[in-house]
Amino acid sequence: MSNLFEISSANNDAFFWSDPLPHLHQSLIIPSMSSLALSGGWGHMLFQHKRMEAFEIWFSSYHVKQRRRFKVRADIPVIEFSFLIHNSIVQRIHTPYDNWVEETQFNIFYLPYVEDQVQFEPGLQYTTLDVHCTTGFLQRLAPYYPEILQPFLDAIAAGRTPAQIFPHHMFATQNMVNLANWILRLLRAPVVDGLTLELAVKLLLYAALACKADLQLGGRIVSLSRISQINRVSTALLKNLTEEPNFRVLSRQAGMDETYLKKLFAKRFNQPPYSYWQEHRMNEAFTRVVHTNEPLTDIALEMGFSAVSNFSKAFKKLYHFTPSHFRK
């Protein structure tokens, strides 16, 4: 890859393009992707790229030593699904206003040209997963969400001004996080399965578009901001599978009443939030029972059970066999 874009900063920083430096990026480099590094006294960045027939995948990481605001420009049109995987940033994309984009937030843009400003804080690692696709690729998805995609495709056809699917960045569901991780696992395979990779990308975009589909609760359409927050709860629930979730705290963080949060979650995910958490908790326990040699006592205690007997009872209720059955 040649230089990917023009980049500048108010500090008049120097920018040096090169092949990746192993001592800086060794744990992040994906062999199946083309890689190019950007470095300077301010820190370093790594851009990895996989080109397919109708889409491209970009996996990028950023590490800065000093607080910096970079301006990026490229005179090419782009249709982009943008997913901030790790850490939160201040970003300005085709608007006169800065936006605080948080970890696991995403959006889908059309930009007639790229002009992006990003502010990084020192000492932090930032990671993004982006998908650039053709209009033909989107048109193949349009029959599933015509009321969402068609206005967006019409704006792309006009080609004069930026457009975006969501008015503001949305929090991803846990399913979207899992799909993003699946894409990265597929790319790390010794031989990349192109058909499976395309399926994973389509499923990720389907899941993103589904966040804008009308959702009604109590006869009223739920706002996108509340859908975004309930998506956030779906990921927050699974960050700790050893302690029962505190729904009072989660509802306060989501800015809604606890009873409403539980009703909205059940409507959004077809499952009450506690059952959602418990199912993922037991799935994690099942994986450890079947695929590791860890003592059952350790698994039970680490998954938050006070005794092996309680763990065994909960396990059998869900999987119809005790954990010890799988160790024979």
N, C-alpha and C positions, 0 to 999 in steps of 0.2 A: 504494500500500500504506500502511496505517496502521502504527502502532508494532507491531513483530512479536512482541515478548515483553517481559517485565520483566527488567531487568538491574541488578545492584548489585555493589559491591565493598567490601572491608573498609576501603578508603581513603576512603570517602565521595565517590567521584568523581562529577562531573557528566556527564550523557549527553545529547547533543543530536541529535535525529532531523532529517534534512533530505534534500533531493535531493542526488545526488552532486556533489561539487565537482570540476570538470574538472582543476584543477591537481594534485589528489591522486590521482584515479582514472582519468584519461583513457585510459591504456593497457589498463585492465581492463574498461571498460564494454562490455557486449554489447547492442547496440541492440534486439534482439528480446526482451530480458528486462526486466521491471519492476525498478527499482533504488531502493534506499533506503540512505542512509548514516547512520552513527552516529559521533559524534566528541566529543572533549573534550581537556583538557590531556594526557591519557594517550596519545592517538594517534587512529586512525580505523579504521573498519570499513566494508566495502561488502557489501551483501547483494543478490544478483540472483536473480530468480525467474521461472520459466516454467511456467505452469499448462497442463496438457493434460487430457484427459478422465478418465484413470484414474491419472495420476501427476503429480507436480510435480518440477521440477529446481531445485536451489538451488546457485548458485556464489557462494562467499563468500570474501572476502580480509580479512586482519587485519594491521594494522601498529601496534605500540605503541612508545612512546618510553621508557616506564618499566616495570619488572617489575610485572605486575599479575595478580591472580587474580579473575576475574569469575564471578559466579553468575547463571545464566540460568534463567528459569522461564516456562512457558506452560501454562495449564490446558486443554490439548487433547490427545487421544490421537494418536499418530503411529506409522506404520510407516516406518522409515527405513533406507536403505542409506547408510552414512556412509563416505566415502573421503577420507583425508587426503593431498592431492596434494603439498604442499610444506612442508617442515620438520616437526619433531617437537614434541609438546606433552605436558604433564601434564594429564590429563583424568579427571574422575569423572562417570560416567553411571549413575544409579540404583543405585550400590553405595556402601558405606561406605569404599571404598578408592580411592586414586589409582592411575591407570594411566598408564604411559609409552607413549604412542601415537606410533609412528614413521612417518616419511614412507613413503607407498604402502601403509599398513595400512588395513584396512577391517573392517566388521562390519555385520550386519543386525539391527536392534532393533525390538521393539514396546514403546512406552512409554505407559502410561495417562495420563501427563502428563509434560511435559518438565521435568527439573531437572538441569541440567548445570553443572559447575564446570570452568573451564579456566584454566590458568596460562600466561601468555605471557612470554617473555623479551624484553628491550628490543632494538630495532633490527632485528628479524627480520620477514620477510614470511611469513605463513601463508596457505595456500589450501586450501579444501575443496570437494568436489563431493558433494552429497547428493541422493538420490532419495527422495521421499515418495510412497507409493503406497497404493491402496485394497486391501482384502482381495480384491476381485474380480480385480484385476490379478495378485495372487499366486496366486490359485486357478487362473488360466489357465496358470501356470507349473508348478503342482503335479504334473500327470501325468508330467513329466520327472524330478522328484526327489521322489516322494511320501514316501519314508522320511525326508527332510530337512524338507520344508515342512509336512507334515500335523501333526506335533506343534507346530510353530510356529503354524499356523493355529488349532489347538485352544486354545493358550494365548491367542491374540488373542480368540477367541470367549468365553473365560472373562472376559477383560478386566479382571482385578483387579490383576495383578502384572506387572512388566516381564518381558520374555523376549528372548532373543537366539539367533541361529542358531549362532554360534561361541562357545565358552566364553571366548575371548580374541581380541583383534584379530589378524587374519591379514595377512601380506604378500601383496600382489597379484602376479599374473603380469605379464610384459611385455605379454601380450595384453590384460589388463585396463587397463593404462596406455594402450595404444593406443586401446582402445574409449572410455575417458574423453576422450581428446584428440579422437576422432572426434565425440563428442557436442558438445564445445565448438566444433568447426569447423562442425557443422550449425547450431548456435545463432548463429554469427557470419554465416551466409549472409544475403544481402539478403531472401530469402524462405525461411522455415523449412519444410522438407518434413516434415510431421507424421508420415507413415507411416514414413519412414526414421528419424526421431528415435525413434519408438516401438520400431522394430527394434533400434536401437543400444542403447537402455536395456535391452531384454529380453536382448540378447546379453551385456551387462555383468553383469546379474543371474545369467544362466545360468553365466557364467564364475566368478562368486563362489560360487554354490552348488556347482559342480563341485569346488571346493576341499575340500568336506566329504565327497564320495563316497569310499567305502572304496578304499584303494590298498594292494595287497599286494606285498611284496618278500621273497623267500626264505620264502614260506609264512606270513609274519607281516603283520598290518595295520600300516601306517605311521602313526605318531602325527600329530595335526594340527600339533603344534609343528614336526615335521620337514618336513611338507608346506609349512608357512609359510616355513621357512628355505630350502627348495629353490626356492620361488617367488621369494624374495628374490634368490637366485643368478641366476635367469633375467633379472632386471632389471639386476643388477650386471654381468653379462657384457657387456651392450650399452652400458654407459656409456663404454667405451673400445674403439673398433673398429680402432684403429691399432696396438695392442700385444697380443700374444698373452696370453690370460688366465693368471694365476698360480693354479692350482687348489689349491696348498698354502695360500695365503693365504685363498682363498674357503672352503675346507673348514674352516679354523680359525675364520673368522668365523661359519660356519654351525654350528659345534660338532659336527662329525662327521668321521670318517675320510675321507681323500681318495678311496679306492677306493669306499667306501660312497656318498659324494656323487655320484660319476660314475654308479654303478649306479642310484641313486635318481632322478637327473636323467633318465637314459635311460628309466626306467620311467614317470616323470611326463610327459615331453614327447615320448616316442617317438623320441628322437634323442639321441646322445651330446652332452655340453655343448660340446665343441670344434666339432663339426659345426654345432651350433646357432649358435655365435658366428660361424663362418666363413660360414654361409649369410647371416646378417644383414649381415656385413661386405661380402660380394659384392653383396647387394641394394642396399646404400648406394652402392657403387661403380657399379653399373649405372645407378641413378638419376642420378648425377652425370655419367656418360658420355652418357646419352641426353638429359637435360633441361637440361644446362648447356653452356657453351662453354669450360669450364676445360681447359687443356692436359692431355693424358693423362699426361704426366710428373708434373705436380702431383698429379693424382688418385692415381696409383700410389704416390708417395712419402708423401702424406698418409694413405693407407690402410695404410701400414706395409710396403709392398713395397720391396725394396732396389733393384729395377730394373724398368723398363717391361716388359722381356721376361718376367720372372716374373709380373707382373700380367697381361699378355696371355695367358700360358699358363693361369693359374688362371681367368681370365675365359672363355676359350674352352671349357675343360673343363666349365664350368657352363652357359654360354649357347650353346655350339656355334658362336659367331662371335667374332672378335677385337674389342676395343674400337674399333679404327679402322674396322671395317665399319659401325658406327653413325654414324660421322662423315662418311661419303661423301655 
